[in-house]
Amino acid sequence: MPLNTLEYAQILQTKLDQKMVEASTSGWMEANAGQVIYNGGREVKVPVMDLTGLKDYDRDDGYPKGSVTLSYQTLTMGMDRGTSFQLDAMDVNESNFIASATTVSGEFQRTQVVPEVDAYRYSRIAALAEGTGITYTPSKTDVYDALVDDIAFVRNLVGETEPLVCCISGTVKAQLEKLEIFRKTVDVTNFTQGSISTKVKTVNDVPLLAVPSARMKTSYVFADGKTEGEETGGFKAGTEAKDINWIIMPKKAPVAISRQDKMKIFDPQTYQKADAWFIGYRKYHELWILKNQLGNIRPNIAG
Protein backbone atom coordinates (compact mmCIF):
# COMPACT_ATOMS: atom_id res chain seq x y z
CA MET A 1 0.00 0.00 0.00
CA PRO A 2 1.43 3.45 -0.84
CA LEU A 3 2.55 5.34 2.25
CA ASN A 4 0.39 8.31 1.39
CA THR A 5 -2.88 6.38 1.98
CA LEU A 6 -2.38 7.21 5.67
CA GLU A 7 -2.12 10.87 4.74
CA TYR A 8 -5.27 10.56 2.64
CA ALA A 9 -7.17 9.18 5.64
CA GLN A 10 -5.98 11.98 7.89
CA ILE A 11 -6.87 14.65 5.32
CA LEU A 12 -10.36 13.23 4.77
CA GLN A 13 -11.00 12.78 8.48
CA THR A 14 -10.00 16.37 9.25
CA LYS A 15 -12.16 17.75 6.43
CA LEU A 16 -15.20 15.71 7.49
CA ASP A 17 -14.90 16.65 11.18
CA GLN A 18 -14.75 20.32 10.22
CA LYS A 19 -17.70 20.08 7.82
CA MET A 20 -19.74 18.23 10.45
CA VAL A 21 -19.57 21.16 12.86
CA GLU A 22 -20.12 23.80 10.20
CA ALA A 23 -22.94 22.12 8.25
CA SER A 24 -24.98 20.71 11.12
CA THR A 25 -27.63 22.99 12.63
CA SER A 26 -26.59 21.56 16.01
CA GLY A 27 -22.85 21.90 15.44
CA TRP A 28 -22.59 24.72 18.00
CA MET A 29 -23.32 22.16 20.75
CA GLU A 30 -19.91 20.59 20.21
CA ALA A 31 -18.19 23.70 21.57
CA ASN A 32 -19.48 22.64 25.02
CA ALA A 33 -17.37 19.48 24.83
CA GLY A 34 -14.08 21.36 25.00
CA GLN A 35 -12.91 19.62 28.20
CA VAL A 36 -14.04 16.16 27.18
CA ILE A 37 -11.20 13.67 26.71
CA TYR A 38 -11.46 11.39 23.67
CA ASN A 39 -8.83 8.81 22.78
CA GLY A 40 -10.73 6.82 20.14
CA GLY A 41 -13.56 4.31 20.33
CA ARG A 42 -16.94 4.81 21.98
CA GLU A 43 -15.88 6.08 25.39
CA VAL A 44 -15.24 9.66 26.48
CA LYS A 45 -14.19 11.08 29.83
CA VAL A 46 -16.08 14.10 31.14
CA PRO A 47 -14.63 16.25 33.94
CA VAL A 48 -16.79 16.47 37.07
CA MET A 49 -15.98 19.06 39.76
CA ASP A 50 -17.40 18.87 43.28
CA LEU A 51 -17.07 21.88 45.60
CA THR A 52 -18.07 22.31 49.23
CA GLY A 53 -20.43 25.15 50.05
CA LEU A 54 -20.20 28.16 52.34
CA LYS A 55 -19.81 27.74 56.09
CA ASP A 56 -19.81 30.17 59.01
CA TYR A 57 -16.69 32.28 59.37
CA ASP A 58 -15.06 31.85 62.80
CA ARG A 59 -13.50 34.97 64.36
CA ASP A 60 -10.94 32.85 66.20
CA ASP A 61 -10.15 30.11 63.68
CA GLY A 62 -10.72 32.24 60.59
CA TYR A 63 -11.80 30.78 57.30
CA PRO A 64 -13.48 27.36 57.40
CA LYS A 65 -11.81 24.74 55.22
CA GLY A 66 -13.32 23.89 51.91
CA SER A 67 -12.45 21.25 49.35
CA VAL A 68 -12.51 20.74 45.61
CA THR A 69 -12.51 17.35 43.92
CA LEU A 70 -11.92 16.93 40.20
CA SER A 71 -12.70 13.54 38.74
CA TYR A 72 -13.54 12.16 35.32
CA GLN A 73 -16.75 10.32 34.55
CA THR A 74 -16.55 7.76 31.75
CA LEU A 75 -19.49 7.95 29.36
CA THR A 76 -20.32 5.80 26.35
CA MET A 77 -21.46 7.21 23.05
CA GLY A 78 -24.68 5.43 22.16
CA MET A 79 -24.55 5.96 18.40
CA ASP A 80 -22.03 3.80 16.52
CA ARG A 81 -22.69 4.20 12.79
CA GLY A 82 -20.73 3.29 9.72
CA THR A 83 -20.64 2.56 5.99
CA SER A 84 -18.12 2.04 3.21
CA PHE A 85 -17.55 3.20 -0.35
CA GLN A 86 -15.71 1.77 -3.34
CA LEU A 87 -14.23 4.00 -6.03
CA ASP A 88 -13.41 2.02 -9.14
CA ALA A 89 -9.73 2.06 -10.06
CA MET A 90 -10.57 2.79 -13.70
CA ASP A 91 -12.31 5.99 -12.67
CA VAL A 92 -9.90 7.12 -9.95
CA ASN A 93 -6.12 7.01 -10.05
CA GLU A 94 -3.82 7.90 -7.18
CA SER A 95 -3.28 11.45 -8.42
CA ASN A 96 -6.96 12.40 -8.28
CA PHE A 97 -8.07 10.09 -5.47
CA ILE A 98 -8.20 12.73 -2.76
CA ALA A 99 -10.38 15.02 -4.91
CA SER A 100 -12.79 12.20 -5.80
CA ALA A 101 -12.90 10.82 -2.25
CA THR A 102 -13.50 14.28 -0.80
CA THR A 103 -16.39 14.84 -3.21
CA VAL A 104 -18.04 11.51 -2.38
CA SER A 105 -17.44 11.77 1.37
CA GLY A 106 -18.51 15.40 1.47
CA GLU A 107 -21.79 14.66 -0.31
CA PHE A 108 -22.41 11.71 2.01
CA GLN A 109 -21.75 13.92 5.01
CA ARG A 110 -24.10 16.64 3.74
CA THR A 111 -27.03 14.47 2.65
CA GLN A 112 -26.87 11.58 5.11
CA VAL A 113 -24.70 12.14 8.19
CA VAL A 114 -25.57 15.74 9.10
CA PRO A 115 -29.37 15.28 8.95
CA GLU A 116 -29.15 12.06 10.98
CA VAL A 117 -26.95 13.52 13.71
CA ASP A 118 -29.15 16.61 13.95
CA ALA A 119 -32.29 14.50 14.20
CA TYR A 120 -30.82 12.34 16.93
CA ARG A 121 -29.70 15.33 18.98
CA TYR A 122 -33.01 17.19 18.93
CA SER A 123 -35.04 14.08 19.68
CA ARG A 124 -32.72 13.23 22.57
CA ILE A 125 -32.93 16.73 24.05
CA ALA A 126 -36.72 16.60 23.85
CA ALA A 127 -36.72 13.22 25.60
CA LEU A 128 -34.25 14.20 28.33
CA ALA A 129 -36.07 17.47 29.07
CA GLU A 130 -39.57 16.04 28.77
CA GLY A 131 -40.42 17.11 32.34
CA THR A 132 -40.17 20.81 31.50
CA GLY A 133 -41.78 20.54 28.06
CA ILE A 134 -45.10 21.87 26.90
CA THR A 135 -47.62 20.75 24.27
CA TYR A 136 -48.84 23.39 21.85
CA THR A 137 -50.29 23.47 18.35
CA PRO A 138 -48.92 26.51 16.47
CA SER A 139 -51.52 29.03 15.41
CA LYS A 140 -50.97 32.32 13.65
CA THR A 141 -53.07 34.05 16.30
CA ASP A 142 -50.72 33.22 19.19
CA VAL A 143 -47.54 31.53 17.96
CA TYR A 144 -45.48 34.65 18.65
CA ASP A 145 -46.88 34.96 22.17
CA ALA A 146 -46.23 31.27 22.82
CA LEU A 147 -42.59 31.67 21.78
CA VAL A 148 -42.11 34.79 23.93
CA ASP A 149 -43.74 33.02 26.90
CA ASP A 150 -41.37 30.05 26.59
CA ILE A 151 -38.36 32.37 26.41
CA ALA A 152 -39.60 34.13 29.54
CA PHE A 153 -40.05 30.75 31.26
CA VAL A 154 -36.42 29.78 30.71
CA ARG A 155 -35.12 33.26 31.54
CA ASN A 156 -36.94 33.11 34.87
CA LEU A 157 -35.01 29.91 35.65
CA VAL A 158 -31.51 30.93 34.58
CA GLY A 159 -31.49 34.71 34.87
CA GLU A 160 -31.19 37.55 32.39
CA THR A 161 -27.46 37.25 31.69
CA GLU A 162 -27.35 33.57 30.66
CA PRO A 163 -27.14 33.25 26.83
CA LEU A 164 -30.05 31.28 25.41
CA VAL A 165 -30.61 29.56 22.08
CA CYS A 166 -33.88 28.68 20.36
CA CYS A 167 -33.75 25.80 17.86
CA ILE A 168 -36.95 26.23 15.86
CA SER A 169 -38.61 24.16 13.17
CA GLY A 170 -38.35 25.78 9.75
CA THR A 171 -42.11 25.33 9.31
CA VAL A 172 -42.91 27.20 12.52
CA LYS A 173 -40.37 29.92 11.76
CA ALA A 174 -42.09 30.48 8.43
CA GLN A 175 -45.36 31.05 10.31
CA LEU A 176 -43.69 33.60 12.55
CA GLU A 177 -42.23 35.51 9.62
CA LYS A 178 -45.71 36.19 8.27
CA LEU A 179 -46.67 38.09 11.42
CA GLU A 180 -46.33 41.85 11.55
CA ILE A 181 -45.43 41.81 15.25
CA PHE A 182 -42.54 39.46 14.52
CA ARG A 183 -41.25 41.61 11.68
CA LYS A 184 -41.44 44.71 13.89
CA THR A 185 -39.68 43.27 16.93
CA VAL A 186 -37.17 40.87 15.38
CA ASP A 187 -33.50 41.76 15.48
CA VAL A 188 -30.38 40.26 13.89
CA THR A 189 -27.17 39.02 15.50
CA ASN A 190 -24.05 37.08 14.54
CA PHE A 191 -23.99 33.44 15.58
CA THR A 192 -20.73 31.49 15.50
CA GLN A 193 -20.53 27.78 14.78
CA GLY A 194 -17.08 26.31 14.30
CA SER A 195 -15.21 28.69 12.02
CA ILE A 196 -18.41 30.02 10.45
CA SER A 197 -20.24 33.15 11.61
CA THR A 198 -23.73 33.78 10.22
CA LYS A 199 -26.44 36.35 10.80
CA VAL A 200 -29.56 34.97 12.49
CA LYS A 201 -32.79 36.56 13.63
CA THR A 202 -33.49 37.01 17.32
CA VAL A 203 -36.54 37.38 19.54
CA ASN A 204 -35.89 39.10 22.87
CA ASP A 205 -32.15 38.68 22.24
CA VAL A 206 -32.47 34.91 21.74
CA PRO A 207 -31.06 33.62 18.40
CA LEU A 208 -33.54 31.62 16.33
CA LEU A 209 -31.67 28.72 14.71
CA ALA A 210 -33.86 27.31 11.94
CA VAL A 211 -33.86 23.51 11.66
CA PRO A 212 -35.48 21.56 8.80
CA SER A 213 -38.74 20.20 10.19
CA ALA A 214 -37.82 16.62 9.21
CA ARG A 215 -35.06 16.76 11.83
CA MET A 216 -37.37 18.09 14.56
CA LYS A 217 -39.28 15.00 15.72
CA THR A 218 -39.54 13.45 19.16
CA SER A 219 -38.38 10.01 18.04
CA TYR A 220 -36.60 8.29 15.14
CA VAL A 221 -35.74 4.82 13.94
CA PHE A 222 -32.11 4.50 12.87
CA ALA A 223 -31.63 1.70 10.35
CA ASP A 224 -29.38 -1.19 11.32
CA GLY A 225 -28.98 -2.34 7.70
CA LYS A 226 -30.19 -5.84 8.60
CA THR A 227 -33.91 -5.39 9.19
CA GLU A 228 -36.13 -5.90 6.16
CA GLY A 229 -36.77 -2.60 4.43
CA GLU A 230 -33.74 -0.92 6.04
CA GLU A 231 -31.05 -2.17 3.65
CA THR A 232 -30.38 1.34 2.35
CA GLY A 233 -29.62 2.63 5.84
CA GLY A 234 -30.46 6.09 7.11
CA PHE A 235 -33.23 7.06 9.50
CA LYS A 236 -36.93 7.88 9.64
CA ALA A 237 -39.41 9.30 12.12
CA GLY A 238 -40.79 6.85 14.66
CA THR A 239 -44.41 5.72 14.36
CA GLU A 240 -45.35 7.69 17.49
CA ALA A 241 -43.17 10.71 16.69
CA LYS A 242 -44.51 14.22 17.23
CA ASP A 243 -43.29 17.46 15.70
CA ILE A 244 -41.01 19.65 17.81
CA ASN A 245 -41.98 23.31 17.37
CA TRP A 246 -38.90 24.66 19.14
CA ILE A 247 -36.49 24.01 21.98
CA ILE A 248 -35.27 26.89 24.14
CA MET A 249 -32.20 26.23 26.26
CA PRO A 250 -29.07 27.81 27.75
CA LYS A 251 -26.35 27.74 25.14
CA LYS A 252 -24.07 25.82 27.51
CA ALA A 253 -26.62 23.09 28.37
CA PRO A 254 -26.15 20.47 25.62
CA VAL A 255 -22.82 18.67 25.33
CA ALA A 256 -22.49 17.04 21.93
CA ILE A 257 -19.74 14.73 20.75
CA SER A 258 -19.24 13.68 17.14
CA ARG A 259 -16.08 11.75 16.38
CA GLN A 260 -14.87 10.29 13.15
CA ASP A 261 -13.07 7.07 14.03
CA LYS A 262 -9.83 6.48 12.16
CA MET A 263 -10.81 6.18 8.52
CA LYS A 264 -9.61 3.12 6.66
CA ILE A 265 -8.46 3.57 3.09
CA PHE A 266 -7.09 0.76 0.93
CA ASP A 267 -5.74 1.19 -2.57
CA PRO A 268 -6.76 -1.17 -5.43
CA GLN A 269 -3.62 -3.30 -5.00
CA THR A 270 -4.42 -3.95 -1.33
CA TYR A 271 -8.22 -4.20 -1.42
CA GLN A 272 -9.04 -7.78 -2.46
CA LYS A 273 -12.79 -7.66 -3.11
CA ALA A 274 -12.65 -5.41 -6.15
CA ASP A 275 -10.32 -3.40 -8.35
CA ALA A 276 -11.19 -0.29 -6.42
CA TRP A 277 -10.22 2.12 -3.71
CA PHE A 278 -11.98 1.29 -0.43
CA ILE A 279 -13.07 3.91 2.13
CA GLY A 280 -14.29 2.71 5.52
CA TYR A 281 -16.34 5.33 7.36
CA ARG A 282 -17.29 5.02 11.02
CA LYS A 283 -18.79 7.70 13.25
CA TYR A 284 -19.49 7.76 16.96
CA HIS A 285 -21.71 10.46 18.37
CA GLU A 286 -23.78 11.29 21.41
CA LEU A 287 -25.45 14.12 23.27
CA TRP A 288 -25.72 14.71 26.98
CA ILE A 289 -27.36 17.42 29.06
CA LEU A 290 -25.45 18.68 32.08
CA LYS A 291 -27.24 17.56 35.25
CA ASN A 292 -27.70 21.07 36.57
CA GLN A 293 -29.24 22.16 33.24
CA LEU A 294 -31.92 19.52 32.72
CA GLY A 295 -34.63 21.64 34.30
CA ASN A 296 -33.66 24.73 32.29
CA ILE A 297 -34.70 23.42 28.87
CA ARG A 298 -38.10 24.10 27.34
CA PRO A 299 -39.15 21.74 24.51
CA ASN A 300 -42.34 22.88 22.79
CA ILE A 301 -44.03 19.87 21.19
CA ALA A 302 -46.93 19.97 18.72
CA GLY A 303 -50.17 18.63 20.16
Secondary structure, DSSP 8 states (H G I E B T S, - for coil): --THHHHHHHHHHHHHHHHHHHHSTTGGGGGGGTT-EE-SSSEEEEEEEEE------BTTTBS----EEEEEEEEE-SEEEEEEEEEETTT--GGGHHHHHHHHHHHHIIIIIHHHHHHHHHHHHHHHTGGG-EE----TTTHHHHHHHHHHHHHHHH-SSS-EEEEEEHHHHHHHHT-HHHHHH-EEEEEEETTEEEEEEEETTEEEEEE-GGG-BS-EEE--SSSTT-TT--EEE-TT--BEEEEEEETTSEEEEEEE---EEE-TTT-SSSSEEEEEEEEEEEEEE-GGGGGG-EEEE--
